Amino acid sequence: MSDLPPYASRELVAQRLPLIFPEGTPNRNYCIRELAASTVFAALYIGAIEAADVYLGPVHVYRMTTEQAAKPDDADRQAYAADILKKTVHIPGARWYADNTREPIRDETLRDGLVAIGAVLRREDLPTTSGRPRYALKADFAALFDPDLDEGALAQAISAFQAKHLSKSALARVNIMLAGAAGKTSGVLVTFPNGETRQLAPGPSSIISRAVIEVFAEAFLEKPAVIWLSESGNKVVVRDDAIANAIGLKIDASANLPDLILADLGPADPLIVFVEVVASDGAITPRRQAAIFALTDAAGFKQSQVAFVTAYQDRQAAGFKKTVAQLAWGSFAWFVSEPEGLLAMHGGVGNRRARLSGLFGE
């Protein structure tokens, strides 16, 4: 067995994983939770690192004990790596996990998490039915857990790892999320389509609202305008009655209006876009959609002139997971971290069946 890497505690691994995989990383929870820290710790402990010809199996993780993990000597680590594969060997101490943790370690933490993100290698020369260990940490990933790295050296090494292993789309999502996080305490300056700027209160809802106005509206509307913008607490930031009156929309501030009302003034028949911003709750639900349709029907708008969008920070955000089941058919979902995409909740056309071939490419 080759030389082992420096001993790193599970606590140190747990502290560094969120720095390596920041908000926006695909399947981030699989990569930073306690089970991930335990998996990476076990791989480091036995020396399962690229080119070392030592491999990790889920058994190394779920049969680890608190007492064994506290033994940093190379002899103890090497003995554990070899002995754990023998069913008759008893590892003294309190086990971290039960045997049925094998599947989440293999399928979530490794396959969908660390392997998918480029932090862990998987042997492909073994049959899928083989019980032999098959995983190893990438060398530059393992190096990030050297306890002797100071703050500056660690930050530099993490940046190099991210640039090499995270995909362009993953890096874009990470950068967008980090940029948004900066506005959580300093206030959020938003530039409207007409060039005006306003300062919104700090917080995640304002970050999403800014993205809707500056990014979504420019990407998906031909000639965008902001008619209404409110913040939490029913504070009205923008109310443009001139545009609203020009297209025949009567804004009643006492009504239960959404966070944002946009208009696309490009088409012959203007499109009105009602947007709910979800940091934690408040999606466009069927009841919400029906209430807004009642307002627009009364104003004489065709329902084909009305669109509904629920805006989220990310598909992995808690707000999306909480409200996705509530989204109304015929509405859209948009994500700050993936601004070029638009999720359509296609609700069918009358009693006719919608064929996938007819929907594809719409």
N, C-alpha and C positions, 0 to 999 in steps of 0.2 A: 504494500500500500504506500502511496506517495505521501509526502509531508502533508499534515493537516493544516488548514487555515487557522489563524488566531482564534481562540475561543471567544465567542460572542454570546451573551446571555439572550434568552428569549425576550426579556424586557427591552434590551437594546434593539433587537430586530423589530419589535413592535413599535418602537419610537421612530425608526427610520422608514418603515414601509410607507406611511402616509406622505413623507417627503419625496420619496421616489415615485409614488403613484398619486399625484394630486387630483383634486376635483376635475372631472372631465375624462379621466382615464376609463376606457371601456371595462366593464365588469369590475369596477374599482373595489367594491365591497369584498369580492372574492380574493383580491390581492392584498388587502390591508387588515382584515379581521384577525381575531385571535388565532383561528385555525391556520391562516396563512403564516402568521408569525411562528407558530409551532412547526409548520412544515419547513420553512426556511431555516429555522434554528436546527431542526433535525438533520437537514442536508448539510449544513455547515459543520455540525457536530461530528458526523461520520466522514466528512470530506467528499461528499458527492458533488463534485465540481467538474466542469468541462475539462476533458483530457486527462482526468485523474484515474479513469477506469474504475470508478466507484459509483454506485448508483443507489438512489433512494427509492424505497417502496412505501406505500401508505403504512405498512406495518411498523416502520421506523418511527412514525409519528404517533400512532395511536397506542403503541406499547411503551412509549417513553414515560418515565416516572419523574417526579420532582427530585427524588434522591439521585437518580442517574444523571439528570440534567445539571446537577450541581457539581459533577465531577469533571474538571477541565483537563485532566492529564491525558496526553495522547494515548497511553496504554489503555486507559478506561474507555476512551472514545472508540478506538480500534476494536476492542473486545466487544463493545456493544454493537458495532456495525456488523460484525460477523455472527455473533451469538444470537441476535434477535431473530434471525431466520430459522433458528432451530426451535421447533415447537416445544421441546422439552425444557428449554431454558427458562428460568424464572428470573425476572428483573425485579429486585426488591424495591418497595416503595409504593407511593400512591400514583396509579396510572393517570395520565392526562385525559384519555378518552377510552370509550368502549370500542369493541371490535366493529360495531356497525357504523363507526365514523369513517370506515374505509371508503365508502362511496362518495361522500361529500369531499373528502381529501382528493380522491382521484378525479372526479367529474367536475367539481366546481373550482376548488383551490388550484389544482394543477391544469387540467385540460382547458377549462373555460377561462381560467384566470392567468396564472403565471406562464404557462406554455403559450397561450394565445397572445400574450403581450410581449413575448420574446425574452422573458427572464429565465426560463427553464427549458432545457433540452429533453427530448424524449427519444429513447432508442426505438428505431423502426425495424430492427432486425429480429425482434422477438415476436412470436405468434401472439395474437390478441388474447388468447386464452392462457398464456404463460403467467405464472405468479411471480416470476423473477423481477427484482427491482429494475426500473427502466428510466428513472429521472435523474437529472443532474443540473445544478445551477450553472448558468452562463458565468464564465470567469469574471467578466467585468461587473456582473450583478453581485456575485459573491464578494467582490472586493469592496463593495459599498458598506459592508458590515464590519470592516476592520475597526476595532475599538480605538485604535491609535489615530484615526483620521480626525483632524480638528475641523471646526465648523467651515472654514473657507475651503479646505481641501475636499471635504465631503460635498459641499455645494457644487464645486467644479466637477467632481466625479459623477454626481447625479445628473448634471446637465449633459455631460458627454454620453452617459448611458441612455438618457431619454432621446437625444438626437440620433443615436445609432439604432435603437431598438423600437421606439414607438413609431407607428406609421404616421404619414403626413396628416391623415384625418384625425388620428388620436392626438397628435401634437397641437393641431388647430383647436380641438375641443379643450385641451388643457389650457392653452393660452387664452382662449375666450373666457374660460371659467376664472382664471387668475386675474384677468383684467376686470372682470365683474366684481370679484371679491374686493378689489381696491376701493370700489365705490360704496362699500357697506358702512364705512365710517366717515367718509369725507363729503358726502352728498354726491348727487348725480346730475351732471350738466347734460341737457338734451338739446339737440339742434333740430328744429322743426323744418318741414319741407319748404316753408317760405323764408328760411334763413334766420328766424328768430331763435333765441336760446332762452331756456328757463332752467332754474336750479330745482331739482326734485330732492325730497328728503332722502337721507341715506337709507339703504335697505335693499333687500333682494327684489322686492316688487318694482322699485324704481329702476333697478338695473334691467329687468325684463322689459319694462315700459319703454325705456330708452332704445333698446334693441328693436322693439316692434316699430317705433317711429323712424329710426335711422336706417335700419337694415331691412326688416320685413316689408315696410311700405314701399321702399325704393325698389325692392326686388320683385314684388308681386302686384304692384299697382302702377298703372300707366301714368297718371297724374295725381299723386297722392296729396291729401289735405287732412289735417287733424281738426276735427270738429269738437271733440270733447276729450278731456283727460282729467281724471280725478285720482287722488291718493287715498290711502287708508284714512278713515275718519271722515269720509265724504268731503274732503278738501278739494275744491275745484281749482285745478291748475290752469286749464285752458277751456274756454267756452267761446266758440266762434259762431255767433248767431248769424253773422252776415252770410257765411257759406251755407249754414243750415237753412236759412230762409231762401237762399237762391235755389236750392234743390228741393224745397218744399218740406223740409224736416223740421218739425216743431219740437224743440228740446224742453222738456219739463223737468227741471232740476229736482222736483219732489218725487218724480218717478224713480223706480229702482233701475237706474242706468248702469251699464257696464263700466269697467275701468277706462276703456278707450272707445271712441267712435271715430273711425277713419272714413274718408270718402275718396273714391276714384273718380275724378272729374274728366277722365279721358274718354270713356264711352259716351255715346249719344244719350243713353239712359244711365245716369250716374249709379255707381255701385256703392252701397253703404256697408261698411264692415264693422261689426260689433265685436270687440275684443275683451276677453276676460284674461287678466294676468294672474297666474297661479304660482305663488311661492310656496303655499302650503295647502290652500283650499280655494274653491270658488270657480269651478269650470263652467263652460256652457253646457248645461244639462237640458234635457227635453223640456222641463218646466220653464227654465230660463228662456229657452228658444221660443216657446209658445208665447210667453209674456211679451217678448220683444216683437214678435210677429204681430201681436195685437196692436202694438203702437204703430208699426209701419203700415199695417193694413188700414188703420184708421186715417193715416196720413196720405193714403192713396198710392202707396208704393206696391209694385208687383213683388211677389216673394222672390222672383228671379233676380231682383235688384239688391237683395239683402244677403250678406254672408256673415258667418259666425266663426270666430277663431278663438281658441284657447291657447295662450302663450305660456311656455314653460322654459326653465333654464336648461333642462337636459332630460333625456329619456330615462336616465337613472335617478333623477331627482325624486325625493320623497313625495313631493306634490303631484307628480305625474302618476306614480304608482298608486297613490291614494285615490285619484280622481278619474283615471283612465276608463274605469268601468261605468262612469257616469256621463261620459261624453255623448252628446246628442248626435243621432244620425243626421247626415246632411251638413255637419259642421267640419271644421278643420282643426288640427293641432300643429303648432309650430314651436321649434326649439332653438333657443339662442345659440346653443353649442353646435348645431347643425343647420345653419341659416339657409342653405340652398334647398333643403327638403321641406315638404309640406305633407302632413299626414291627413288623408281624406277619409272621413267616415261616410262611405257611400251607402245611402239608404235604400237603393233600389228605385225603380221607376214604376209606380202604380202596381198593377198586378202582374206585370211582365217580369219574367226572370232575367236577371242581369248576367250575361255571359262574360267570363273573364276576358275573352278575346275582344269584346266590345269595350271593356273598361281599360285595357292595357293601352298606354300611350295617350290617355286623355290628359 
